[in-house]
């Protein structure tokens, strides 16, 4: 297993991983899978300021994680939002933990102090969304510190989102 910086050429495989979540889950609130070109642009734009990492195992990308601004105002410069997606068939192998630990190391080296994850949260678990993402983030040391009620509508039903926070540096 290796973790490395994402490259624009990774877009097709990363999009393949992400498309599953757009089409089959309420983990992503996007309705349509972005084009490969748009996804490539997302990678390139993220890499201008933040880390975007991929995890390969046996020469196949199994997941990715990245960071972005929490808010655009200057006072938020020591905080960022993080995201992670794994190939849906590759869960339970420690890839998520390895990716987030590597991402945290890079963010800490940049002087980032606070991490935030916006996690989809079902009113009632269903075929599109469970609470695994919340559990994963708790396992990684995040704490729930906010909830938005019925703010996402997908697959004909409403979903909440929760904000989770992890402090990784001294203030």
Secondary structure as UniProt FT lines:
FT   STRAND          2..5
FT   HELIX           8..10
FT   HELIX           11..24
FT   HELIX           36..47
FT   TURN            48..49
FT   STRAND          52..57
FT   TURN            58..59
FT   STRAND          60..69
FT   HELIX           74..76
FT   TURN            77..78
FT   STRAND          79..86
FT   TURN            88..89
FT   TURN            91..92
FT   HELIX           95..109
FT   TURN            110..111
FT   STRAND          114..122
FT   HELIX           132..139
FT   TURN            140..141
FT   STRAND          143..154
FT   TURN            155..156
FT   STRAND          157..167
//
